Amino acid sequence: MVKWLRHSTSGMVITTLLRLYVGFLWIGDGWSKVSKGFDATGFITNAIKNPVMTPEGQPAYGWYTSFLKGFVQPHMSLFNVMVSWGELLVGLGLFFGTLATAAAFFGMVMNFAYLFAGTVSVNPLFIIIEIFILVAGFNASKIGLDRWIIHGYGITFRF
């Protein structure tokens, strides 16, 4: 499977379609946050007050709740900018195939952060797609701007 994702033309086409799909959705989410002045204060406050719980009723990610309370909350204005612009930049990177594996990685980091805070939403689907993009590596962005970025640095490849 890994060899197919990394080296086959059909793997390239499928991961390109997945990359375009998830990139388009990230762009939409990011643009709405950037253009409307995103504020995560309510979300973070709720995540701290209502952490994800284990079946035994204990906080599942106590370390993450501590991180939100001790670091994110005091620096909320910074995180508002990082989240909104991060989502937009991840989307652009994936959609245009520019540093796509890095974009998929940072998208996955954000998806896991949202899951740790208790928001399921589209995050599991995005993580699965981003795993395929990461495993495919450069093959996922050959049909994209990475083809010229990587080639410009002297790396050659063939389909």
DSSP file (Angstrom, degrees, kcal/mol; ACC not computed):
  #  RESIDUE AA STRUCTURE BP1 BP2  ACC     N-H-->O    O-->H-N    N-H-->O    O-->H-N    TCO  KAPPA ALPHA  PHI   PSI    X-CA   Y-CA   Z-CA
    1    1 A M     >        0   0    0      0, 0.0     4,-2.7     0, 0.0     5,-0.2   0.000 360.0 360.0 360.0 -43.6    0.0    0.0    0.0
    2    2 A V  H  >  +     0   0    0      2,-0.2     4,-2.5     1,-0.2     5,-0.2   0.928 360.0  49.5 -63.7 -44.2    2.8    2.4    0.9
    3    3 A K  H  > S+     0   0    0      1,-0.2     4,-2.1     2,-0.2     5,-0.4   0.914 111.5  49.8 -60.4 -42.5    4.6    1.7   -2.3
    4    4 A W  H  > S+     0   0    0      1,-0.2     4,-1.9     2,-0.2     7,-0.4   0.931 112.6  46.6 -61.9 -46.5    1.4    2.2   -4.3
    5    5 A L  H  < S+     0   0    0     -4,-2.7    -2,-0.2     1,-0.2    -1,-0.2   0.883 118.9  40.9 -63.1 -38.2    0.7    5.6   -2.6
    6    6 A R  H  < S+     0   0    0     -4,-2.5    -1,-0.2    -5,-0.2    -2,-0.2   0.737 129.7  19.5 -84.5 -23.3    4.3    6.8   -3.1
    7    7 A H  H  < S+     0   0    0     -4,-2.1     2,-0.2    -5,-0.2    -3,-0.2   0.609  94.9  92.7-127.6 -14.2    5.1    5.6   -6.6
    8    8 A S     X  -     0   0    0     -4,-1.9     4,-1.8    -5,-0.4     5,-0.1  -0.550  63.7-135.7 -91.9 152.9    2.0    4.8   -8.7
    9    9 A T  H  > S+     0   0    0      2,-0.2     4,-2.3    -2,-0.2     5,-0.2   0.895 108.7  51.6 -66.9 -41.3    0.2    7.2  -11.0
   10   10 A S  H  > S+     0   0    0      1,-0.2     4,-2.5     2,-0.2     5,-0.2   0.895 109.3  50.5 -65.5 -38.0   -3.2    6.0   -9.7
   11   11 A G  H  > S+     0   0    0     -7,-0.4     4,-2.6     2,-0.2     5,-0.2   0.887 109.4  52.2 -62.6 -39.1   -2.0    6.7   -6.1
   12   12 A M  H  X S+     0   0    0     -4,-1.8     4,-1.9     2,-0.2    -2,-0.2   0.921 111.3  46.1 -62.0 -45.1   -0.9   10.1   -7.2
   13   13 A V  H  X S+     0   0    0     -4,-2.3     4,-2.3     2,-0.2    -2,-0.2   0.928 114.3  47.0 -66.1 -45.6   -4.3   10.9   -8.7
   14   14 A I  H  X S+     0   0    0     -4,-2.5     4,-2.3     1,-0.2    -2,-0.2   0.928 114.4  45.8 -64.6 -45.6   -6.3    9.6   -5.7
   15   15 A T  H  X S+     0   0    0     -4,-2.6     4,-2.5     1,-0.2    -1,-0.2   0.826 110.5  55.3 -69.3 -28.4   -4.1   11.5   -3.2
   16   16 A T  H  X S+     0   0    0     -4,-1.9     4,-2.7    -5,-0.2    -2,-0.2   0.930 108.8  47.3 -65.2 -44.6   -4.3   14.6   -5.3
   17   17 A L  H  X S+     0   0    0     -4,-2.3     4,-2.3     2,-0.2    -2,-0.2   0.910 113.8  47.4 -63.1 -41.8   -8.1   14.4   -5.3
   18   18 A L  H  X S+     0   0    0     -4,-2.3     4,-2.6     2,-0.2     5,-0.3   0.912 111.9  51.0 -63.2 -42.1   -8.1   13.9   -1.5
   19   19 A R  H  X S+     0   0    0     -4,-2.5     4,-2.3     1,-0.2    -2,-0.2   0.912 111.1  47.6 -61.5 -44.4   -5.6   16.8   -1.1
   20   20 A L  H  X S+     0   0    0     -4,-2.7     4,-2.4     2,-0.2    -1,-0.2   0.910 112.7  49.9 -63.0 -43.4   -7.9   19.1   -3.2
   21   21 A Y  H  X S+     0   0    0     -4,-2.3     4,-1.8     2,-0.2    -2,-0.2   0.967 116.5  37.8 -60.8 -56.2  -11.0   18.1   -1.2
   22   22 A V  H  X S+     0   0    0     -4,-2.6     4,-2.4     1,-0.2    -1,-0.2   0.857 115.6  55.2 -69.3 -33.0   -9.5   18.6    2.3
   23   23 A G  H  X S+     0   0    0     -4,-2.3     4,-2.6    -5,-0.3    -1,-0.2   0.918 106.6  50.8 -62.8 -43.6   -7.6   21.7    1.1
   24   24 A F  H  X S+     0   0    0     -4,-2.4     4,-2.1     1,-0.2    -2,-0.2   0.906 111.5  47.8 -60.4 -42.3  -10.8   23.3   -0.1
   25   25 A L  H  X S+     0   0    0     -4,-1.8     4,-2.3     2,-0.2    -1,-0.2   0.896 111.2  50.0 -67.8 -39.8  -12.5   22.6    3.2
   26   26 A W  H  X S+     0   0    0     -4,-2.4     4,-3.0     2,-0.2     5,-0.3   0.907 109.4  52.6 -63.7 -40.8   -9.6   24.0    5.2
   27   27 A I  H  X S+     0   0    0     -4,-2.6     4,-3.2     1,-0.2     5,-0.3   0.937 109.4  49.0 -60.1 -46.2   -9.6   27.2    3.0
   28   28 A G  H  X S+     0   0    0     -4,-2.1     4,-1.9     2,-0.2    -2,-0.2   0.923 114.5  44.2 -60.0 -45.8  -13.3   27.7    3.7
   29   29 A D  H  X S+     0   0    0     -4,-2.3     4,-1.5     2,-0.2    -2,-0.2   0.932 117.5  45.1 -64.8 -45.6  -12.9   27.3    7.4
   30   30 A G  H  X S+     0   0    0     -4,-3.0     4,-2.9    57,-0.3    58,-0.2   0.916 111.9  50.9 -65.8 -43.9   -9.8   29.5    7.6
   31   31 A W  H  X S+     0   0    0     -4,-3.2     4,-2.9    -5,-0.3     5,-0.3   0.901 108.0  52.4 -63.6 -40.4  -11.2   32.2    5.3
   32   32 A S  H  X S+     0   0    0     -4,-1.9     4,-1.1    -5,-0.3    -1,-0.2   0.877 113.6  44.8 -64.0 -34.6  -14.3   32.5    7.4
   33   33 A K  H  X>S+     0   0    0     -4,-1.5     5,-1.5     2,-0.2     4,-0.8   0.920 115.7  45.6 -73.1 -44.1  -12.3   32.9   10.5
   34   34 A V  H  <5S+     0   0    0     -4,-2.9     3,-0.4    50,-0.3    -2,-0.2   0.918 116.5  44.9 -64.5 -43.6   -9.8   35.4    9.0
   35   35 A S  H  <5S+     0   0    0     -4,-2.9    -1,-0.2    -5,-0.2    -2,-0.2   0.744 118.3  41.6 -76.6 -23.1  -12.5   37.5    7.4
   36   36 A K  H  <5S-     0   0    0     -4,-1.1    -1,-0.2    -5,-0.3    -2,-0.2   0.423 113.5-105.5-106.1   1.3  -14.8   37.6   10.4
   37   37 A G  T  <5 -     0   0    0     -4,-0.8    -3,-0.2    -3,-0.4    -2,-0.1   0.991  39.3-135.3  72.6  73.9  -12.3   38.1   13.2
   38   38 A F      < -     0   0    0     -5,-1.5     2,-0.4    42,-0.2    46,-0.1  -0.310  22.3-173.4 -65.1 138.1  -12.2   34.7   14.9
   39   39 A D        -     0   0    0      1,-0.1     3,-0.3    -2,-0.0     4,-0.2  -0.949  10.9-177.4-136.0 115.8  -12.3   34.5   18.7
   40   40 A A     >  +     0   0    0     -2,-0.4     4,-2.9    36,-0.2     5,-0.3   0.268  52.9 109.5 -94.2  10.2  -11.8   31.2   20.4
   41   41 A T  H  > S+     0   0    0      1,-0.2     4,-2.6     2,-0.2     5,-0.2   0.918  81.1  44.6 -55.8 -48.6  -12.4   32.4   23.9
   42   42 A G  H  > S+     0   0    0     -3,-0.3     4,-2.4     1,-0.2    -1,-0.2   0.899 114.0  50.3 -63.1 -41.2  -15.7   30.7   24.4
   43   43 A F  H  > S+     0   0    0     -4,-0.2     4,-2.3     2,-0.2    -2,-0.2   0.928 113.7  44.3 -62.5 -46.7  -14.4   27.4   22.8
   44   44 A I  H  X S+     0   0    0     -4,-2.9     4,-2.0     2,-0.2    -2,-0.2   0.912 112.6  51.5 -67.2 -42.9  -11.4   27.3   25.1
   45   45 A T  H  X S+     0   0    0     -4,-2.6     4,-2.4    -5,-0.3    -1,-0.2   0.915 112.3  46.9 -59.4 -43.6  -13.3   28.2   28.2
   46   46 A N  H  X S+     0   0    0     -4,-2.4     4,-2.6     1,-0.2    -2,-0.2   0.888 109.6  53.4 -65.6 -39.7  -15.8   25.4   27.4
   47   47 A A  H  < S+     0   0    0     -4,-2.3    -1,-0.2     1,-0.2    -2,-0.2   0.850 112.1  45.6 -64.8 -33.6  -13.0   22.9   26.7
   48   48 A I  H  < S+     0   0    0     -4,-2.0    -2,-0.2     1,-0.2    -1,-0.2   0.911 117.2  42.9 -74.3 -43.3  -11.5   23.8   30.1
   49   49 A K  H  < S+     0   0    0     -4,-2.4    -2,-0.2     1,-0.3    -3,-0.2   0.820 126.7  31.9 -72.4 -31.5  -14.8   23.6   32.0
   50   50 A N  S  < S-     0   0    0     -4,-2.6    -1,-0.3    -5,-0.2    -2,-0.1  -0.612  82.3-179.4-127.3  70.7  -16.0   20.4   30.2
   51   51 A P        -     0   0    0      0, 0.0     2,-0.2     0, 0.0    66,-0.1  -0.215  42.9 -84.6 -69.2 162.8  -12.9   18.3   29.4
   52   52 A V        -     0   0    0     64,-0.5     8,-3.2    -5,-0.1     9,-0.6  -0.488  54.4-149.0 -63.8 132.4  -13.1   15.0   27.5
   53   53 A M  B     -A   59   0A   0      6,-0.3    -1,-0.0    -2,-0.2    -3,-0.0  -0.778   7.5-126.5-111.6 151.8  -13.8   12.4   30.1
   54   54 A T    >   -     0   0    0      4,-3.4     3,-2.0    -2,-0.3     6,-0.1  -0.378  40.8 -98.7 -79.2 168.3  -12.9    8.7   30.4
   55   55 A P  T 3  S+     0   0    0      0, 0.0    -1,-0.1     0, 0.0    -2,-0.0   0.777 126.2  59.5 -59.5 -24.2  -15.6    6.1   31.0
   56   56 A E  T 3  S-     0   0    0      2,-0.1    -3,-0.0     1,-0.0     0, 0.0   0.478 122.6-106.4 -83.1  -1.9  -14.7    6.2   34.7
   57   57 A G  S <  S+     0   0    0     -3,-2.0    -1,-0.0     1,-0.3     3,-0.0   0.628  78.9 127.6  88.1  14.2  -15.5    9.9   34.8
   58   58 A Q  S    S-     0   0    0      1,-0.1    -4,-3.4     2,-0.0    -1,-0.3  -0.752  72.9 -91.2-100.8 150.1  -11.9   11.2   35.0
   59   59 A P  B >   -A   53   0A   0      0, 0.0     3,-0.6     0, 0.0    -6,-0.3  -0.421  32.9-154.5 -59.3 127.7  -10.4   13.8   32.6
   60   60 A A  T 3  S+     0   0    0     -8,-3.2     2,-0.2     1,-0.3    -7,-0.2   0.859  88.7  26.8 -74.0 -36.1   -9.0   11.9   29.7
   61   61 A Y  T >>  +     0   0    0     -9,-0.6     4,-2.0    55,-0.2     3,-0.7  -0.533  67.6 157.9-127.7  64.3   -6.4   14.5   28.7
   62   62 A G  H <> S+     0   0    0     -3,-0.6     4,-2.3     1,-0.3     5,-0.2   0.852  76.3  57.5 -57.5 -35.9   -5.7   16.4   31.9
   63   63 A W  H 3> S+     0   0    0      1,-0.2     4,-1.8     2,-0.2    -1,-0.3   0.860 106.7  48.9 -63.3 -35.3   -2.4   17.6   30.5
   64   64 A Y  H <> S+     0   0    0     -3,-0.7     4,-2.6     2,-0.2    -2,-0.2   0.892 109.0  51.4 -73.7 -39.2   -4.2   19.2   27.6
   65   65 A T  H  X S+     0   0    0     -4,-2.0     4,-2.4     2,-0.2    -2,-0.2   0.905 110.3  50.5 -61.9 -40.8   -6.7   20.9   29.8
   66   66 A S  H  X S+     0   0    0     -4,-2.3     4,-3.1     2,-0.2     5,-0.3   0.895 109.4  51.3 -62.5 -40.6   -3.7   22.3   31.8
   67   67 A F  H  X>S+     0   0    0     -4,-1.8     4,-2.4     2,-0.2     5,-1.8   0.922 111.0  47.7 -62.0 -45.0   -2.1   23.5   28.6
   68   68 A L  I  <>S+     0   0    0     -4,-2.6     5,-2.9     3,-0.2    -2,-0.2   0.920 118.5  40.6 -62.0 -43.4   -5.3   25.3   27.6
   69   69 A K  I  <5S+     0   0    0     -4,-2.4    -2,-0.2     3,-0.2    -1,-0.2   0.905 123.6  36.2 -73.2 -42.5   -5.7   26.9   31.0
   70   70 A G  I  <5S+     0   0    0     -4,-3.1    -3,-0.2    -5,-0.2    -2,-0.2   0.755 134.9  12.1 -87.2 -25.2   -2.1   27.8   31.7
   71   71 A F  I  X5S+     0   0    0     -4,-2.4     4,-0.8    -5,-0.3    -3,-0.2   0.758 125.0  44.4-120.4 -47.3   -0.8   28.7   28.2
   72   72 A V  I >4<S+     0   0    0     -5,-1.8     3,-1.0     2,-0.2     7,-0.3   0.958 110.5  52.4 -70.6 -50.1   -3.6   29.2   25.6
   73   73 A Q  G >4<S+     0   0    0     -5,-2.9     3,-1.2     1,-0.3    -1,-0.2   0.906 109.6  48.2 -56.5 -45.6   -6.0   31.2   27.8
   74   74 A P  G 34 S+     0   0    0      0, 0.0    -1,-0.3     0, 0.0    -2,-0.2   0.731 119.7  40.4 -67.3 -18.0   -3.4   33.9   28.8
   75   75 A H  G XX S+     0   0    0     -3,-1.0     4,-2.0    -4,-0.8     3,-0.5  -0.190  74.2 137.3-119.1  38.7   -2.3   34.2   25.1
   76   76 A M  H <>  +     0   0    0     -3,-1.2     4,-2.5     1,-0.2   -36,-0.2   0.855  67.7  56.0 -59.0 -40.1   -5.8   34.0   23.5
   77   77 A S  H 3> S+     0   0    0      1,-0.2     4,-1.4     2,-0.2    -1,-0.2   0.891 108.7  48.7 -63.3 -36.9   -5.2   36.9   21.0
   78   78 A L  H <> S+     0   0    0     -3,-0.5     4,-2.6     1,-0.2    -1,-0.2   0.927 112.4  47.9 -65.2 -44.9   -2.1   35.0   19.6
   79   79 A F  H  X S+     0   0    0     -4,-2.0     4,-2.6    -7,-0.3     5,-0.3   0.830 105.1  59.0 -68.8 -31.5   -4.0   31.7   19.3
   80   80 A N  H  X S+     0   0    0     -4,-2.5     4,-1.8    -5,-0.2    -1,-0.2   0.918 112.0  41.1 -60.1 -42.3   -6.9   33.4   17.6
   81   81 A V  H  X S+     0   0    0     -4,-1.4     4,-2.5    -5,-0.2     5,-0.5   0.917 114.7  51.3 -70.7 -44.4   -4.5   34.6   14.9
   82   82 A M  H  X S+     0   0    0     -4,-2.6     4,-1.9     1,-0.2    -2,-0.2   0.896 112.6  45.6 -62.3 -41.0   -2.6   31.2   14.8
   83   83 A V  H  X S+     0   0    0     -4,-2.6     4,-2.5     2,-0.2     5,-0.2   0.958 116.6  42.6 -68.5 -50.6   -5.8   29.2   14.4
   84   84 A S  H  X S+     0   0    0     -4,-1.8     4,-1.8    -5,-0.3   -50,-0.3   0.949 122.6  37.4 -65.4 -48.9   -7.5   31.3   11.7
   85   85 A W  H  X S+     0   0    0     -4,-2.5     4,-2.9    -5,-0.2     5,-0.2   0.855 114.6  57.0 -71.6 -33.2   -4.4   31.9    9.6
   86   86 A G  H  X S+     0   0    0     -4,-1.9     4,-2.5    -5,-0.5     5,-0.2   0.927 108.0  46.8 -61.3 -45.1   -3.1   28.3   10.3
   87   87 A E  H  X S+     0   0    0     -4,-2.5     4,-2.3     2,-0.2   -57,-0.3   0.918 114.3  47.7 -63.3 -42.9   -6.3   26.9    8.9
   88   88 A L  H  X S+     0   0    0     -4,-1.8     4,-2.5   -58,-0.2    -2,-0.2   0.934 114.1  45.9 -64.2 -45.6   -6.2   29.1    5.8
   89   89 A L  H  X S+     0   0    0     -4,-2.9     4,-2.7     2,-0.2     5,-0.2   0.883 111.5  51.7 -67.8 -38.7   -2.5   28.4    5.1
   90   90 A V  H  X S+     0   0    0     -4,-2.5     4,-2.5    -5,-0.2     5,-0.2   0.938 111.6  48.8 -59.9 -45.8   -2.9   24.7    5.6
   91   91 A G  H  X S+     0   0    0     -4,-2.3     4,-3.0    -5,-0.2     5,-0.2   0.920 112.1  47.0 -60.7 -45.5   -5.8   24.8    3.1
   92   92 A L  H  X S+     0   0    0     -4,-2.5     4,-2.5     2,-0.2     6,-0.3   0.915 112.1  50.8 -63.9 -42.7   -3.8   26.8    0.6
   93   93 A G  H  X>S+     0   0    0     -4,-2.7     5,-1.9     1,-0.2     4,-0.7   0.909 116.0  41.2 -61.2 -42.8   -0.8   24.5    0.9
   94   94 A L  H  <5S+     0   0    0     -4,-2.5     3,-0.3     3,-0.2    -2,-0.2   0.931 115.8  48.9 -71.0 -45.2   -3.0   21.4    0.4
   95   95 A F  H  <5S+     0   0    0     -4,-3.0    -2,-0.2     1,-0.2    -3,-0.2   0.915 120.9  34.2 -63.1 -44.4   -5.1   22.8   -2.4
   96   96 A F  H  <5S-     0   0    0     -4,-2.5    49,-2.8    -5,-0.2    -1,-0.2   0.501 107.8-119.9 -90.8  -3.5   -2.3   24.2   -4.5
   97   97 A G  T  <5 +     0   0    0     -4,-0.7    49,-2.2    -3,-0.3     2,-0.6   0.885  60.4 149.9  68.2  38.2    0.1   21.3   -3.6
   98   98 A T  S   <S-     0   0    0     -5,-1.9    -1,-0.2    -6,-0.3     5,-0.1  -0.920  81.1 -22.2-108.7 113.4    2.7   23.7   -2.1
   99   99 A L  S  > S+     0   0    0     -2,-0.6     4,-2.4    -3,-0.1    -1,-0.2   0.930  88.6 171.0  50.5  47.5    4.6   22.1    0.7
  100  100 A A  H  >  +     0   0    0      1,-0.2     4,-2.7    -3,-0.2     5,-0.2   0.823  65.6  52.8 -64.3 -37.0    1.7   19.7    0.9
  101  101 A T  H  > S+     0   0    0      2,-0.2     4,-2.2     1,-0.2    -1,-0.2   0.904 111.6  47.2 -68.8 -37.6    3.2   17.2    3.3
  102  102 A A  H  > S+     0   0    0      2,-0.2     4,-2.6    -3,-0.2     5,-0.2   0.915 112.6  50.2 -65.4 -41.8    4.0   20.0    5.8
  103  103 A A  H  X S+     0   0    0     -4,-2.4     4,-2.3     1,-0.2    -2,-0.2   0.910 110.7  49.3 -62.2 -42.4    0.5   21.4    5.4
  104  104 A A  H  X S+     0   0    0     -4,-2.7     4,-2.2     2,-0.2    -1,-0.2   0.902 111.2  50.6 -63.6 -40.7   -1.0   17.9    6.0
  105  105 A F  H  X S+     0   0    0     -4,-2.2     4,-2.1     2,-0.2    -2,-0.2   0.951 113.3  43.4 -61.9 -49.9    1.2   17.5    9.1
  106  106 A F  H  X S+     0   0    0     -4,-2.6     4,-2.0     1,-0.2    -1,-0.2   0.824 111.8  54.7 -70.0 -29.5    0.1   20.9   10.6
  107  107 A G  H  X S+     0   0    0     -4,-2.3     4,-2.6    -5,-0.2    -1,-0.2   0.911 108.2  49.8 -63.8 -41.9   -3.5   20.3    9.6
  108  108 A M  H  X S+     0   0    0     -4,-2.2     4,-2.7     2,-0.2    -2,-0.2   0.883 106.7  54.8 -64.5 -38.5   -3.3   17.0   11.5
  109  109 A V  H  X S+     0   0    0     -4,-2.1     4,-2.1     1,-0.2    -1,-0.2   0.931 111.0  45.5 -59.3 -45.3   -1.8   18.8   14.6
  110  110 A M  H  X S+     0   0    0     -4,-2.0     4,-2.4     2,-0.2    -2,-0.2   0.914 111.0  53.1 -64.9 -41.9   -4.8   21.2   14.5
  111  111 A N  H  X S+     0   0    0     -4,-2.6     4,-2.1     1,-0.2    -2,-0.2   0.914 110.8  46.4 -60.0 -42.9   -7.3   18.3   14.1
  112  112 A F  H  X S+     0   0    0     -4,-2.7     4,-2.8     2,-0.2    -1,-0.2   0.885 109.5  54.9 -67.0 -37.2   -5.8   16.5   17.1
  113  113 A A  H  X S+     0   0    0     -4,-2.1     4,-1.4    -5,-0.2    -2,-0.2   0.917 109.2  47.6 -61.0 -42.2   -5.9   19.7   19.1
  114  114 A Y  H  <>S+     0   0    0     -4,-2.4     5,-2.6     2,-0.2     4,-0.3   0.891 112.1  50.0 -65.9 -39.0   -9.6   20.0   18.4
  115  115 A L  H ><5S+     0   0    0     -4,-2.1     3,-1.5     1,-0.2    -2,-0.2   0.919 107.9  52.3 -65.2 -43.4  -10.2   16.4   19.3
  116  116 A F  H 3<5S+     0   0    0     -4,-2.8   -64,-0.5     1,-0.3    -1,-0.2   0.812 107.5  54.0 -61.6 -29.0   -8.3   16.8   22.6
  117  117 A A  T 3<5S-     0   0    0     -4,-1.4    -1,-0.3    -5,-0.2    -2,-0.2   0.525 127.0-101.4 -83.2  -5.9  -10.6   19.8   23.3
  118  118 A G  T < 5S+     0   0    0     -3,-1.5     2,-0.7    -4,-0.3    -3,-0.2   0.568  79.7 128.9 102.1  10.2  -13.6   17.6   22.8
  119  119 A T      < +     0   0    0     -5,-2.6    -1,-0.2     1,-0.2    -2,-0.1  -0.879  23.6 171.5-102.3 115.0  -14.7   18.6   19.3
  120  120 A V    >   +     0   0    0     -2,-0.7     3,-1.8    -3,-0.1    -1,-0.2   0.964  32.4 124.3 -83.6 -66.2  -15.3   15.6   17.0
  121  121 A S  T 3  S-     0   0    0      1,-0.3     4,-0.2     2,-0.1    -1,-0.0  -0.092  93.7 -27.1  46.9-132.5  -16.8   17.3   13.9
  122  122 A V  T 3> S+     0   0    0      1,-0.2     4,-2.6     2,-0.1    -1,-0.3   0.389 110.0 105.5 -91.5   1.6  -14.9   16.5   10.7
  123  123 A N  H <> S+     0   0    0     -3,-1.8     4,-2.5     1,-0.2     5,-0.2   0.866  76.1  49.4 -57.7 -44.8  -11.6   16.0   12.5
  124  124 A P  H  > S+     0   0    0      0, 0.0     4,-2.2     0, 0.0    -1,-0.2   0.921 113.4  47.8 -61.9 -40.9  -11.4   12.2   12.3
  125  125 A L  H  > S+     0   0    0     -4,-0.2     4,-2.3     2,-0.2    -2,-0.2   0.935 112.2  49.2 -62.7 -45.8  -12.1   12.3    8.5
  126  126 A F  H  X S+     0   0    0     -4,-2.6     4,-3.0     1,-0.2    -1,-0.2   0.906 109.5  52.6 -60.5 -41.3   -9.5   15.0    8.0
  127  127 A I  H  X S+     0   0    0     -4,-2.5     4,-2.2    -5,-0.2    -1,-0.2   0.923 108.8  49.5 -61.6 -44.5   -6.9   13.0   10.0
  128  128 A I  H  X S+     0   0    0     -4,-2.2     4,-1.8     2,-0.2    -1,-0.2   0.935 114.1  45.1 -60.4 -46.4   -7.5    9.9    7.9
  129  129 A I  H  X S+     0   0    0     -4,-2.3     4,-2.0     1,-0.2    -2,-0.2   0.919 112.2  51.6 -63.8 -43.3   -7.1   11.9    4.6
  130  130 A E  H  X S+     0   0    0     -4,-3.0     4,-2.5     1,-0.2    -1,-0.2   0.828 105.4  56.3 -65.9 -31.1   -4.0   13.7    6.0
  131  131 A I  H  X S+     0   0    0     -4,-2.2     4,-2.9     2,-0.2     5,-0.2   0.934 107.0  49.0 -63.3 -45.2   -2.4   10.4    6.9
  132  132 A F  H  X S+     0   0    0     -4,-1.8     4,-2.4     1,-0.2    -2,-0.2   0.906 111.9  49.2 -60.2 -40.9   -2.8    9.2    3.3
  133  133 A I  H  X S+     0   0    0     -4,-2.0     4,-1.4     2,-0.2     7,-0.3   0.912 112.6  47.3 -65.3 -42.7   -1.3   12.5    2.1
  134  134 A L  H  < S+     0   0    0     -4,-2.5    -2,-0.2     2,-0.2    -1,-0.2   0.920 113.2  47.6 -64.9 -43.5    1.6   12.1    4.5
  135  135 A V  H  < S+     0   0    0     -4,-2.9    -2,-0.2     1,-0.2    -1,-0.2   0.904 110.7  51.8 -65.2 -40.0    2.3    8.5    3.5
  136  136 A A  H >< S+     0   0    0     -4,-2.4     3,-1.5    -5,-0.2    -1,-0.2   0.787  88.6 176.6 -66.9 -26.3    2.1    9.3   -0.2
  137  137 A G  G ><  -     0   0    0     -4,-1.4     3,-1.5     1,-0.3     4,-0.4  -0.314  64.0  -0.5  61.0-134.5    4.7   12.1    0.4
  138  138 A F  G >  S+     0   0    0      1,-0.3     3,-1.6     2,-0.2     4,-0.3   0.785 125.0  69.8 -60.1 -29.6    5.8   13.9   -2.7
  139  139 A N  G X  S+     0   0    0     -3,-1.5     3,-0.7     1,-0.3     4,-0.4   0.802  91.5  61.0 -60.9 -28.2    3.5   11.8   -4.9
  140  140 A A  G <  S+     0   0    0     -3,-1.5    -1,-0.3    -7,-0.3    -2,-0.2   0.683 113.3  35.3 -72.3 -17.4    0.5   13.5   -3.4
  141  141 A S  G <  S+     0   0    0     -3,-1.6     6,-0.7    -4,-0.4     5,-0.4   0.197  80.0 104.3-124.9  17.8    1.6   16.9   -4.7
  142  142 A K  S <  S+     0   0    0     -3,-0.7     2,-1.5    -4,-0.3     5,-0.1   0.882  83.4  57.2 -62.6 -36.4    3.3   16.0   -8.0
  143  143 A I  S    S+     0   0    0     -4,-0.4     2,-0.3  -131,-0.2    -1,-0.3  -0.656 110.1  52.1 -91.1  78.7    0.1   17.5   -9.6
  144  144 A G  S >  S-     0   0    0     -2,-1.5     3,-1.2    -3,-0.2     4,-0.4  -0.966 110.2 -64.8 173.5-176.5    0.7   20.8   -7.8
  145  145 A L  T >> S+     0   0    0    -49,-2.8     4,-2.1    -2,-0.3     3,-0.8   0.707 115.3  75.6 -71.5 -19.4    3.2   23.5   -7.2
  146  146 A D  H 3> S+     0   0    0    -49,-2.2     4,-3.1    -5,-0.4     5,-0.5   0.816  84.3  68.1 -60.0 -28.2    5.5   21.2   -5.3
  147  147 A R  H <> S+     0   0    0     -3,-1.2     4,-1.5    -6,-0.7    -1,-0.2   0.916 109.4  33.8 -56.8 -43.1    6.5   19.7   -8.7
  148  148 A W  H <> S+     0   0    0     -3,-0.8     4,-1.9    -4,-0.4    -2,-0.2   0.810 117.6  53.6 -84.4 -30.9    8.2   23.0   -9.6
  149  149 A I  H  X S+     0   0    0     -4,-2.1     4,-0.7     2,-0.2    -2,-0.2   0.959 115.2  39.5 -66.1 -50.1    9.4   23.8   -6.1
  150  150 A I  H ><>S+     0   0    0     -4,-3.1     5,-1.5     1,-0.2     3,-1.1   0.917 116.8  50.2 -66.4 -43.3   11.1   20.5   -5.6
  151  151 A H  H ><5S+     0   0    0     -4,-1.5     3,-1.8    -5,-0.5    -1,-0.2   0.856 103.1  61.7 -63.3 -34.5   12.4   20.5   -9.2
  152  152 A G  H 3<5S+     0   0    0     -4,-1.9    -1,-0.3     1,-0.3    -2,-0.2   0.731  98.3  57.4 -64.4 -22.1   13.7   24.0   -8.7
  153  153 A Y  T <<5S-     0   0    0     -3,-1.1    -1,-0.3    -4,-0.7    -2,-0.2   0.203 127.4 -96.6 -94.7  15.5   16.0   22.7   -6.0
  154  154 A G  T < 5S+     0   0    0     -3,-1.8     2,-0.6     1,-0.3    -3,-0.2   0.487  82.3 132.5  89.8   2.5   17.6   20.2   -8.3
  155  155 A I      < -     0   0    0     -5,-1.5     2,-0.3     2,-0.0    -1,-0.3  -0.780  38.1-163.7 -89.6 125.8   15.6   17.2   -7.4
  156  156 A T        +     0   0    0     -2,-0.6     2,-0.3    -3,-0.1    -4,-0.0  -0.784  11.6 172.6-109.1 154.7   14.4   15.4  -10.5
  157  157 A F        -     0   0    0     -2,-0.3     2,-0.3   -10,-0.1    -6,-0.0  -0.965  19.3-144.1-151.8 165.1   11.6   12.8  -10.8
  158  158 A R              0   0    0     -2,-0.3    -2,-0.0     1,-0.0     0, 0.0  -0.977 360.0 360.0-132.9 147.6    9.6   10.9  -13.4
  159  159 A F              0   0    0     -2,-0.3  -150,-0.1   -17,-0.0    -1,-0.0   0.470 360.0 360.0 -75.5 360.0    6.0    9.8  -13.3
